[in-house]
Amino acid sequence: MIVDPLHLNLDLVDPDAVQTVHKIITLTNSHPHKMAFKIRTTARERYSTTPNSGLLDPGQDVDLVMSMIPLTREQFDAFSANMNDCPDKLLVRCAPADAASTEESVRGPGAEEWWNSRAKADVLDQVITCSYVRQGTRLEVPAGRLRFVKVGGPGRTAGSSP
């Protein structure tokens, strides 16, 4: 599984701005068979990813949207005081999936059982490290003018959540 990027620079946004930070992480299945993936984080109260798990066919990729919720004043002050010491990480875990595996089996109510049934040697982990950077200039864009255009191609999926 190719994970891009393996390091995220997270904008440290003043809590008065009440702004969520979003980053895109692209996973590409470089294996000759279907692969399951899931994302974990060391700070669940601060980050979420959409989608956070799923299946990828050979050659297929998916864009995950990682969101960092706005910080409290105390968190902002603590992180601002030591910008180089971000302990947060994301873990990308993947494993081969057989033909009977479905999206529901790797991300639904039975997901824990599915993942626990994988041989340890078959489970691959990659860590995405994080660091904080000061947000430059805040740009106000009227909501009506803000557009996100995704150019897709064969085997490319945009992140989504049920």
C-alpha positions in Angstrom: 0.0 0.0 0.0 1.4 3.4 -1.0 0.6 6.1 1.5 1.1 9.7 0.5 2.1 11.8 2.4 3.9 10.1 5.3 4.2 13.4 7.1 1.5 16.0 7.7 2.2 19.7 8.5 -0.9 20.7 10.5 -1.8 24.4 10.6 -2.0 25.6 14.1 -5.1 27.8 14.0 -6.1 30.2 16.7 -9.2 28.9 18.5 -11.0 32.3 17.9 -11.0 31.5 14.2 -13.1 28.3 14.9 -11.6 26.7 11.8 -11.2 23.0 11.1 -7.9 21.9 9.4 -8.3 19.4 6.6 -5.6 17.4 4.9 -5.8 14.8 2.1 -4.0 11.5 2.4 -4.0 9.2 -0.6 -3.8 5.5 -0.4 -2.9 3.4 -3.5 -3.2 -0.4 -3.6 0.1 -1.4 -5.2 -0.5 -5.1 -4.5 -1.8 -7.6 -7.1 -4.9 -8.4 -5.0 -7.6 -6.6 -3.1 -6.5 -4.9 0.2 -8.4 -3.7 3.2 -7.3 -0.6 5.1 -8.1 1.2 8.3 -6.8 4.4 9.9 -6.1 4.8 13.6 -4.8 7.9 15.5 -3.1 8.6 18.8 -5.6 11.4 19.4 -9.1 10.4 18.5 -10.6 13.4 20.2 -8.6 15.7 17.8 -8.7 13.9 14.5 -11.1 12.1 12.2 -10.7 10.6 8.8 -13.3 9.9 6.1 -13.4 7.2 5.1 -11.6 5.5 8.0 -11.6 2.0 6.5 -12.5 0.2 3.3 -11.3 -2.0 0.5 -9.2 -1.2 -2.5 -8.9 -3.3 -5.7 -5.4 -3.7 -7.3 -4.2 -0.3 -8.7 -7.1 1.6 -7.1 -6.6 4.6 -4.9 -8.7 6.6 -2.4 -8.4 10.1 -1.0 -8.9 10.2 2.7 -9.9 13.5 4.3 -8.2 14.0 7.7 -9.9 16.7 9.8 -8.4 18.3 12.9 -11.1 19.8 15.0 -10.5 23.4 16.3 -8.3 23.5 19.4 -9.2 24.8 22.8 -7.4 27.9 24.0 -5.3 25.7 26.4 -4.4 23.3 23.6 -3.4 26.1 21.3 -1.2 27.8 23.9 0.5 24.5 24.8 1.1 23.5 21.2 2.3 27.1 20.3 4.8 27.0 23.1 6.5 23.9 21.6 5.8 23.7 17.9 8.5 21.0 17.3 7.1 18.4 19.7 3.9 17.1 18.1 3.2 13.6 19.6 0.3 12.9 17.2 0.5 10.1 14.6 -1.8 8.3 12.3 -1.5 4.6 11.6 -2.5 3.1 8.3 -3.1 -0.6 8.7 -3.7 -2.8 5.7 -4.1 -6.5 5.0 -5.0 -8.7 2.0 -8.7 -9.3 1.5 -10.2 -12.4 0.0 -13.0 -12.5 -2.5 -15.6 -12.9 0.3 -14.5 -9.7 2.1 -16.9 -6.8 1.7 -16.9 -3.2 2.8 -19.2 -4.1 5.6 -16.9 -6.9 6.9 -13.9 -4.6 7.2 -15.7 -1.5 8.5 -19.0 -2.6 10.0 -20.1 -4.3 13.2 -17.9 -7.4 12.4 -14.8 -5.4 11.5 -12.9 -6.2 14.8 -13.4 -9.9 14.2 -12.3 -9.6 10.5 -9.1 -7.7 11.5 -8.3 -10.1 14.4 -8.6 -13.1 12.1 -5.8 -11.8 9.8 -2.4 -13.5 10.3 0.0 -11.0 11.9 2.5 -11.5 9.1 -0.1 -10.3 6.6 -0.9 -7.1 8.4 1.2 -4.1 7.2 1.4 -0.9 9.2 2.6 2.5 8.1 2.9 5.5 10.4 2.1 9.1 9.3 3.9 11.6 11.6 2.6 15.1 12.2 4.0 18.5 13.0 2.5 21.8 13.7 3.1 24.9 11.6 1.9 28.4 12.2 -1.0 29.4 10.0 0.1 32.1 7.6 -2.6 34.5 6.5 -6.2 33.7 7.0 -8.0 34.2 3.7 -11.8 34.8 3.8 -13.6 33.3 0.8 -17.4 33.8 0.4 -19.1 30.4 0.6 -20.7 30.9 -2.8 -17.4 31.3 -4.5 -15.6 28.4 -2.9 -15.5 25.4 -5.2 -13.7 22.0 -5.0 -13.3 20.2 -8.2 -12.1 16.7 -8.1 -10.6 15.3 -11.3 -10.9 11.5 -11.3 -9.7 8.8 -13.5 -10.1 5.1 -13.9 -9.7 3.3 -10.6 -9.8 6.5 -8.6 -12.3 7.0 -5.8 -13.1 10.2 -3.8 -13.4 9.8 0.0 -16.9 9.4 1.3 -18.7 8.1 4.4 -22.0 6.3 4.6 
